[in-house]
Amino acid sequence: MFELFTRLADAVTWQMLGLVPGSQWGESVHFFVEDTLKIFTLLILIVFVMGFLRAMIMPERVREIVAGRSRLVSYPLAVGLGAVTPFCSCSSVPLFIGFLEAGIPLGITMAFLIASPMINEVAVILLAAILGWKVAALYVSAGLLTGILGGLLIERLKLEKWVEDYVWKIRMGKVFVPEPDTSWKGRLAFAKKETREIVGRIWKYVLIGIAVGALLHGFVPATFLAEHASADNPLAVPLAALLGIPLYSSASGVIPVVESLIGKGVPIGTVLALMMSVAAISLPEMIILRKVLRPQLIATFTTILFFAFVGVGYAFNMLFA
């Protein structure tokens, strides 16, 4: 399926640049060229197609769909909508306020905020292309379950007191939601706009991820990673989850790093713990959420997710041992 990208990378790396196959720089540059071509091609195609299909799903619509339903329905609905709506950290604060203003419980709101950055169709399809649909499906299942359990635990702990007071005082009234243009022309225009905005927002992080993956691929010996990040090291999974907190990327941007680490023999659960941590509890995400959440709730939220990701990492390592 991706042979074309490999051939193009061969032509650029070995013929145009004259690098030597098997050398550190040669392997790094080849990885960078191939993954840049492959990932950006898939990224643009997937975002455009999903934008065309999602032309009728706006943030206000998501709020309206979830509001007023029983918890038995609203929790799966919230994480499901979080998985298919690629709202990033810049959308977190207005979405958070909008959910609570509509009377949606805090636990359901947090479940949505957990699932939205962790799972999106671009990351899932890229993950499936690199590691197979079985891994991608298990990752999605783990993300959905983490969202539901995390939201339920936050609701059980009754942490509403740690939401900033001004959030509860906001009364936005009924928001006017314009009828979407569902014609082919309207959907194409929305898909183009969505592609331009999403790719424009994350392209730099994807490139950084590819560059990191390329350096790991070419310069870090497999024996080093096998020794320090193997399934035999009980601290590898929590360390991977901790490493993801100060980083900032999207789930899509960290895929090349995932590919490179797994290629070096790092267990899949350890790598996915890093990926989930980067996507859902990165430091920049927490700084943005500080506008609406008090430090106690942010610390609780981060702790719950950290232990959830560590548990998922260990489970994947056992499953794929």
VOPAGU-2260 file (C-alpha; in pm, 1 decimal, decimal comma):
REM VOPAGU-2260
SITE   aa  ch    i         X         Y         Z
SITE  MET   A    0       0,0       0,0       0,0
SITE  PHE   A    1     279,8     242,7      85,6
SITE  GLU   A    2     537,0     114,0    -163,8
SITE  LEU   A    3     511,7     437,4    -364,9
SITE  PHE   A    4     631,3     642,1     -66,8
SITE  THR   A    5     920,1     401,9      -8,1
SITE  ARG   A    6    1029,1     433,1    -370,6
SITE  LEU   A    7    1010,5     811,4    -359,2
SITE  ALA   A    8    1214,7     811,7     -38,2
SITE  ASP   A    9    1467,5     578,4    -205,1
SITE  ALA   A   10    1501,6     817,5    -498,1
SITE  VAL   A   11    1543,9    1125,9    -277,4
SITE  THR   A   12    1775,6     969,2     -17,9
SITE  TRP   A   13    1998,2     736,7    -217,5
SITE  GLN   A   14    1998,0     896,3    -562,7
SITE  MET   A   15    1937,7    1271,1    -520,5
SITE  LEU   A   16    2120,6    1317,9    -189,0
SITE  GLY   A   17    2369,4    1035,4    -240,2
SITE  LEU   A   18    2348,0     903,2     113,6
SITE  VAL   A   19    2464,4     550,3     189,9
SITE  PRO   A   20    2204,3     281,8     273,7
SITE  GLY   A   21    2258,9     149,6     625,0
SITE  SER   A   22    2435,4     463,2     748,1
SITE  GLN   A   23    2289,9     655,5    1041,4
SITE  TRP   A   24    2216,4     971,5     845,3
SITE  GLY   A   25    2096,8     772,0     545,6
SITE  GLU   A   26    1844,1     573,8     748,9
SITE  SER   A   27    1730,0     885,9     937,2
SITE  VAL   A   28    1676,2    1090,6     620,9
SITE  HIS   A   29    1501,9     799,8     447,0
SITE  PHE   A   30    1262,6     760,4     742,0
SITE  PHE   A   31    1196,3    1136,9     746,7
SITE  VAL   A   32    1124,7    1162,9     373,2
SITE  GLU   A   33     907,4     849,5     358,9
SITE  ASP   A   34     702,0     933,0     667,3
SITE  THR   A   35     659,4    1299,1     568,3
SITE  LEU   A   36     518,3    1197,8     229,3
SITE  LYS   A   37     308,1     916,6     372,3
SITE  ILE   A   38     166,4    1090,6     678,8
SITE  PHE   A   39      86,1    1424,7     515,2
SITE  THR   A   40     -81,9    1252,1     220,6
SITE  LEU   A   41    -298,2    1048,0     457,4
SITE  LEU   A   42    -353,3    1346,4     686,2
SITE  ILE   A   43    -489,3    1570,4     410,3
SITE  LEU   A   44    -705,2    1297,7     255,5
SITE  ILE   A   45    -853,3    1178,5     584,6
SITE  VAL   A   46    -924,6    1526,2     722,4
SITE  PHE   A   47   -1089,0    1630,2     395,2
SITE  VAL   A   48   -1308,8    1320,1     374,5
SITE  MET   A   49   -1409,4    1335,6     740,8
SITE  GLY   A   50   -1472,8    1709,1     711,9
SITE  PHE   A   51   -1708,7    1639,8     421,3
SITE  LEU   A   52   -1895,0    1377,4     626,6
SITE  ARG   A   53   -1895,0    1588,3     942,5
SITE  ALA   A   54   -2030,8    1906,5     780,5
SITE  MET   A   55   -2334,7    1899,6    1009,6
SITE  ILE   A   56   -2151,7    1843,0    1340,6
SITE  MET   A   57   -2060,3    2175,1    1502,3
SITE  PRO   A   58   -1951,0    2228,9    1864,4
SITE  GLU   A   59   -2294,6    2369,7    1950,9
SITE  ARG   A   60   -2459,8    2062,4    1799,1
SITE  VAL   A   61   -2241,9    1835,5    2012,9
SITE  ARG   A   62   -2359,6    2019,6    2322,2
SITE  GLU   A   63   -2723,5    1992,5    2217,8
SITE  ILE   A   64   -2693,9    1620,3    2139,0
SITE  VAL   A   65   -2551,6    1535,0    2482,6
SITE  ALA   A   66   -2768,2    1766,8    2694,5
SITE  GLY   A   67   -3078,2    1631,8    2867,5
SITE  ARG   A   68   -3003,3    1260,4    2833,1
SITE  SER   A   69   -2966,4     995,5    3103,9
SITE  ARG   A   70   -2616,6     911,1    3222,0
SITE  LEU   A   71   -2648,1     562,3    3074,1
SITE  VAL   A   72   -2676,8     724,7    2732,2
SITE  SER   A   73   -2481,5    1047,0    2780,7
SITE  TYR   A   74   -2148,2     894,3    2889,1
SITE  PRO   A   75   -2106,8     666,2    2582,1
SITE  LEU   A   76   -2245,6     946,8    2366,1
SITE  ALA   A   77   -2000,7    1201,4    2507,8
SITE  VAL   A   78   -1691,4     986,6    2453,5
SITE  GLY   A   79   -1817,4     875,3    2112,3
SITE  LEU   A   80   -1865,2    1235,7    2001,4
SITE  GLY   A   81   -1528,6    1322,3    2154,0
SITE  ALA   A   82   -1369,0    1054,8    1938,7
SITE  VAL   A   83   -1515,1    1180,3    1609,8
SITE  THR   A   84   -1488,9    1555,7    1669,3
SITE  PRO   A   85   -1129,8    1682,7    1640,3
SITE  PHE   A   86   -1160,1    1973,3    1881,3
SITE  CYS   A   87    -815,5    2065,5    2011,8
SITE  SER   A   88    -702,9    2230,5    2333,3
SITE  CYS   A   89    -794,3    2574,9    2196,3
SITE  SER   A   90   -1157,0    2457,2    2189,9
SITE  SER   A   91   -1150,0    2308,4    2539,9
SITE  VAL   A   92   -1246,5    2615,4    2741,0
SITE  PRO   A   93   -1549,8    2729,8    2536,0
SITE  LEU   A   94   -1669,7    2369,6    2504,6
SITE  PHE   A   95   -1627,6    2314,7    2877,4
SITE  ILE   A   96   -1826,7    2628,4    2960,2
SITE  GLY   A   97   -2091,2    2544,0    2700,7
SITE  PHE   A   98   -2138,3    2191,4    2835,3
SITE  LEU   A   99   -2178,8    2302,3    3197,1
SITE  GLU   A  100   -2402,8    2596,9    3097,5
SITE  ALA   A  101   -2632,6    2349,0    2921,9
SITE  GLY   A  102   -2669,4    2154,0    3247,2
SITE  ILE   A  103   -2443,8    1864,3    3144,3
SITE  PRO   A  104   -2281,8    1710,6    3457,9
SITE  LEU   A  105   -1912,9    1768,5    3520,8
SITE  GLY   A  106   -1826,4    1398,2    3485,3
SITE  ILE   A  107   -1980,0    1377,3    3137,3
SITE  THR   A  108   -1806,1    1700,5    3035,9
SITE  MET   A  109   -1469,8    1562,8    3151,3
SITE  ALA   A  110   -1535,8    1232,1    2972,3
SITE  PHE   A  111   -1574,2    1428,1    2647,9
SITE  LEU   A  112   -1255,7    1626,8    2715,7
SITE  ILE   A  113   -1062,0    1304,8    2780,5
SITE  ALA   A  114   -1176,4    1130,6    2463,1
SITE  SER   A  115   -1155,8    1425,8    2224,7
SITE  PRO   A  116    -774,0    1471,8    2215,7
SITE  MET   A  117    -694,3    1102,8    2270,1
SITE  ILE   A  118    -896,5     962,3    1983,2
SITE  ASN   A  119    -948,8    1113,1    1642,0
SITE  GLU   A  120   -1000,7     953,2    1306,2
SITE  VAL   A  121    -668,2    1078,9    1165,7
SITE  ALA   A  122    -461,2     925,7    1446,5
SITE  VAL   A  123    -659,8     601,3    1437,3
SITE  ILE   A  124    -618,7     554,3    1062,0
SITE  LEU   A  125    -248,4     642,5    1077,5
SITE  LEU   A  126    -204,9     400,1    1366,6
SITE  ALA   A  127    -388,6     130,3    1171,8
SITE  ALA   A  128    -175,4     193,2     863,4
SITE  ILE   A  129     143,9     154,4    1064,5
SITE  LEU   A  130      55,4    -107,1    1326,6
SITE  GLY   A  131    -259,6    -271,7    1193,2
SITE  TRP   A  132    -631,2    -241,4    1261,3
SITE  LYS   A  133    -620,3    -473,4    1562,6
SITE  VAL   A  134    -392,6    -235,3    1752,9
SITE  ALA   A  135    -592,5      68,0    1637,6
SITE  ALA   A  136    -921,6     -89,4    1748,0
SITE  LEU   A  137    -780,0    -179,6    2088,9
SITE  TYR   A  138    -640,6     172,2    2127,7
SITE  VAL   A  139    -982,2     323,6    2049,7
SITE  SER   A  140   -1149,5      86,2    2296,0
SITE  ALA   A  141    -897,0     178,3    2565,3
SITE  GLY   A  142    -950,2     549,2    2498,6
SITE  LEU   A  143   -1329,8     523,1    2515,4
SITE  LEU   A  144   -1314,9     318,0    2836,1
SITE  THR   A  145   -1068,3     563,9    2990,8
SITE  GLY   A  146   -1301,5     852,8    2909,2
SITE  ILE   A  147   -1606,0     684,7    3060,4
SITE  LEU   A  148   -1431,6     558,0    3376,4
SITE  GLY   A  149   -1245,0     886,3    3426,2
SITE  GLY   A  150   -1565,4    1086,4    3393,9
SITE  LEU   A  151   -1754,7     854,3    3628,7
SITE  LEU   A  152   -1481,7     877,4    3891,2
SITE  ILE   A  153   -1473,8    1257,7    3871,9
SITE  GLU   A  154   -1852,7    1266,0    3908,0
SITE  ARG   A  155   -1838,2    1020,7    4199,6
SITE  LEU   A  156   -1583,5    1241,4    4379,4
SITE  LYS   A  157   -1817,3    1544,0    4341,3
SITE  LEU   A  158   -1546,6    1784,9    4230,3
SITE  GLU   A  159   -1773,6    2065,4    4107,8
SITE  LYS   A  160   -1639,3    2284,2    4392,9
SITE  TRP   A  161   -1306,4    2295,3    4207,8
SITE  VAL   A  162   -1450,4    2452,8    3894,6
SITE  GLU   A  163   -1389,1    2829,1    3884,0
SITE  ASP   A  164   -1687,2    3022,5    4022,3
SITE  TYR   A  165   -1733,4    3241,9    3715,5
SITE  VAL   A  166   -1810,0    2932,9    3504,1
SITE  TRP   A  167   -2125,0    2864,1    3707,0
SITE  LYS   A  168   -2234,2    3228,7    3679,3
SITE  ILE   A  169   -2224,6    3240,0    3300,7
SITE  ARG   A  170   -2564,7    3237,3    3138,2
SITE  MET   A  171   -2529,6    3227,1    2765,3
SITE  GLY   A  172   -2897,7    3162,7    2691,5
SITE  LYS   A  173   -3000,3    2964,9    2388,7
SITE  VAL   A  174   -2729,4    2978,2    2126,3
SITE  PHE   A  175   -2841,0    3036,8    1773,2
SITE  VAL   A  176   -2707,1    2756,4    1555,6
SITE  PRO   A  177   -2730,1    2834,0    1185,9
SITE  GLU   A  178   -2854,1    2556,5     963,8
SITE  PRO   A  179   -2553,8    2392,7     795,8
SITE  ASP   A  180   -2528,0    2385,9     418,2
SITE  THR   A  181   -2564,7    2015,0     341,7
SITE  SER   A  182   -2540,2    2052,5     -36,2
SITE  TRP   A  183   -2238,6    1902,3    -212,1
SITE  LYS   A  184   -2099,0    2251,1    -266,8
SITE  GLY   A  185   -2148,8    2341,1      99,5
SITE  ARG   A  186   -1990,0    2020,9     225,9
SITE  LEU   A  187   -1692,1    2058,8      -8,7
SITE  ALA   A  188   -1640,0    2415,7     110,7
SITE  PHE   A  189   -1659,3    2302,1     475,4
SITE  ALA   A  190   -1417,9    2013,4     409,4
SITE  LYS   A  191   -1165,3    2248,9     244,8
SITE  LYS   A  192   -1191,2    2491,6     536,9
SITE  GLU   A  193   -1160,4    2209,6     790,7
SITE  THR   A  194    -855,8    2064,1     611,7
SITE  ARG   A  195    -686,1    2403,3     592,7
SITE  GLU   A  196    -748,7    2478,4     960,6
SITE  ILE   A  197    -661,0    2138,4    1107,5
SITE  VAL   A  198    -354,5    2069,4     892,5
SITE  GLY   A  199    -243,6    2430,8     937,4
SITE  ARG   A  200    -270,8    2392,1    1314,0
SITE  ILE   A  201     -84,1    2063,8    1357,0
SITE  TRP   A  202     159,9    2037,8    1064,2
SITE  LYS   A  203     455,8    2167,5    1266,5
SITE  TYR   A  204     396,7    1913,4    1542,8
SITE  VAL   A  205     368,8    1633,4    1287,9
SITE  LEU   A  206     700,3    1740,5    1132,8
SITE  ILE   A  207     864,5    1753,8    1475,9
SITE  GLY   A  208     729,8    1407,1    1549,9
SITE  ILE   A  209     864,9    1273,1    1220,8
SITE  ALA   A  210    1204,0    1433,6    1288,8
SITE  VAL   A  211    1221,5    1279,9    1637,0
SITE  GLY   A  212    1118,8     943,2    1495,6
SITE  ALA   A  213    1382,7     973,2    1221,7
SITE  LEU   A  214    1661,2    1045,7    1472,4
SITE  LEU   A  215    1550,6     755,4    1690,6
SITE  HIS   A  216    1537,8     531,8    1382,8
SITE  GLY   A  217    1885,6     622,4    1260,5
SITE  PHE   A  218    2091,3     705,7    1566,0
SITE  VAL   A  219    1953,0     523,7    1872,9
SITE  PRO   A  220    2066,7     160,2    1887,3
SITE  ALA   A  221    1790,7     -95,1    1928,0
SITE  THR   A  222    1990,1    -256,3    2208,8
SITE  PHE   A  223    1976,7      67,8    2410,9
SITE  LEU   A  224    1598,8      92,4    2393,8
SITE  ALA   A  225    1554,2    -280,7    2442,9
SITE  GLU   A  226    1761,1    -257,6    2760,6
SITE  HIS   A  227    1593,5      51,0    2911,2
SITE  ALA   A  228    1235,6      29,6    2779,9
SITE  SER   A  229    1169,7    -343,2    2757,1
SITE  ALA   A  230     867,3    -515,4    2906,2
SITE  ASP   A  231    1102,6    -651,0    3173,8
SITE  ASN   A  232    1154,5    -299,1    3309,6
SITE  PRO   A  233     857,3    -238,8    3544,8
SITE  LEU   A  234     917,8     137,7    3541,3
SITE  ALA   A  235     921,4     179,1    3162,7
SITE  VAL   A  236     544,6     234,0    3127,8
SITE  PRO   A  237     504,7     498,9    3404,1
SITE  LEU   A  238     821,3     674,6    3285,0
SITE  ALA   A  239     680,4     686,4    2931,0
SITE  ALA   A  240     354,7     835,6    3062,6
SITE  LEU   A  241     549,3    1092,7    3266,3
SITE  LEU   A  242     763,0    1181,7    2965,6
SITE  GLY   A  243     453,3    1274,1    2767,2
SITE  ILE   A  244     330,4    1537,7    3015,8
SITE  PRO   A  245     575,4    1821,4    2930,6
SITE  LEU   A  246     542,5    1756,4    2557,6
SITE  TYR   A  247     286,3    1915,3    2327,5
SITE  SER   A  248     159,3    1749,9    2013,6
SITE  SER   A  249    -152,8    1594,2    1871,7
SITE  ALA   A  250    -211,6    1220,0    1864,9
SITE  SER   A  251    -132,5    1240,8    1492,6
SITE  GLY   A  252     196,0    1419,3    1555,8
SITE  VAL   A  253     328,0    1151,9    1790,1
SITE  ILE   A  254     248,8     863,0    1549,6
SITE  PRO   A  255     594,5     877,1    1379,0
SITE  VAL   A  256     761,7     849,3    1719,1
SITE  VAL   A  257     538,6     550,6    1797,3
SITE  GLU   A  258     637,9     388,4    1468,2
SITE  SER   A  259    1009,4     441,3    1529,3
SITE  LEU   A  260    1005,0     321,1    1890,9
SITE  ILE   A  261     812,7       5,6    1806,5
SITE  GLY   A  262    1052,2     -55,0    1519,1
SITE  LYS   A  263    1333,7     -42,5    1774,6
SITE  GLY   A  264    1168,4    -308,3    1988,0
SITE  VAL   A  265    1000,8     -94,5    2254,0
SITE  PRO   A  266     684,0    -276,7    2373,3
SITE  ILE   A  267     362,1    -143,8    2227,4
SITE  GLY   A  268     200,3     -69,6    2564,5
SITE  THR   A  269     494,5     147,1    2671,7
SITE  VAL   A  270     473,5     344,7    2347,8
SITE  LEU   A  271      95,9     387,3    2366,7
SITE  ALA   A  272     123,8     515,0    2726,3
SITE  LEU   A  273     351,5     788,4    2590,8
SITE  MET   A  274     111,3     861,0    2304,5
SITE  MET   A  275    -194,7     889,6    2530,4
SITE  SER   A  276     -10,0    1109,9    2779,0
SITE  VAL   A  277     105,7    1349,9    2506,1
SITE  ALA   A  278    -246,0    1371,1    2363,1
SITE  ALA   A  279    -451,0    1408,9    2682,0
SITE  ILE   A  280    -244,9    1539,0    2976,9
SITE  SER   A  281      29,2    1749,4    2824,4
SITE  LEU   A  282     138,4    2054,6    3024,0
SITE  PRO   A  283       7,5    2308,6    2766,7
SITE  GLU   A  284    -336,1    2140,7    2775,9
SITE  MET   A  285    -343,4    2172,9    3154,8
SITE  ILE   A  286    -239,2    2541,0    3134,5
SITE  ILE   A  287    -535,6    2610,7    2905,2
SITE  LEU   A  288    -777,2    2420,2    3130,4
SITE  ARG   A  289    -651,7    2625,5    3428,8
SITE  LYS   A  290    -875,8    2905,7    3299,4
SITE  VAL   A  291   -1180,6    2708,3    3409,8
SITE  LEU   A  292   -1049,0    2451,4    3659,1
SITE  ARG   A  293    -880,8    2503,3    3993,8
SITE  PRO   A  294    -541,4    2338,8    4056,9
SITE  GLN   A  295    -697,6    2068,8    4277,6
SITE  LEU   A  296    -923,3    1946,8    3995,8
SITE  ILE   A  297    -642,9    1965,0    3738,9
SITE  ALA   A  298    -420,2    1758,6    3970,7
SITE  THR   A  299    -699,9    1503,7    4026,1
SITE  PHE   A  300    -779,1    1490,1    3654,0
SITE  THR   A  301    -411,0    1441,0    3563,1
SITE  THR   A  302    -358,0    1175,0    3831,6
SITE  ILE   A  303    -660,6     973,2    3721,8
SITE  LEU   A  304    -550,4     979,9    3358,1
SITE  PHE   A  305    -187,9     902,9    3443,8
SITE  PHE   A  306    -279,3     584,6    3630,5
SITE  ALA   A  307    -530,2     492,6    3358,8
SITE  PHE   A  308    -262,9     525,1    3089,7
SITE  VAL   A  309     -14,2     324,6    3294,1
SITE  GLY   A  310    -275,5      52,0    3337,2
SITE  VAL   A  311    -350,1      50,8    2963,6
SITE  GLY   A  312      24,2      34,0    2892,0
SITE  TYR   A  313      76,8    -269,4    3114,3
SITE  ALA   A  314    -233,7    -436,9    2968,9
SITE  PHE   A  315    -110,4    -389,2    2611,7
SITE  ASN   A  316     236,2    -518,9    2702,2
SITE  MET   A  317      82,4    -834,0    2850,5
SITE  LEU   A  318    -155,8    -875,3    2557,1
SITE  PHE   A  319     118,3    -840,7    2294,9
SITE  ALA   A  320     396,4   -1008,2    2490,3
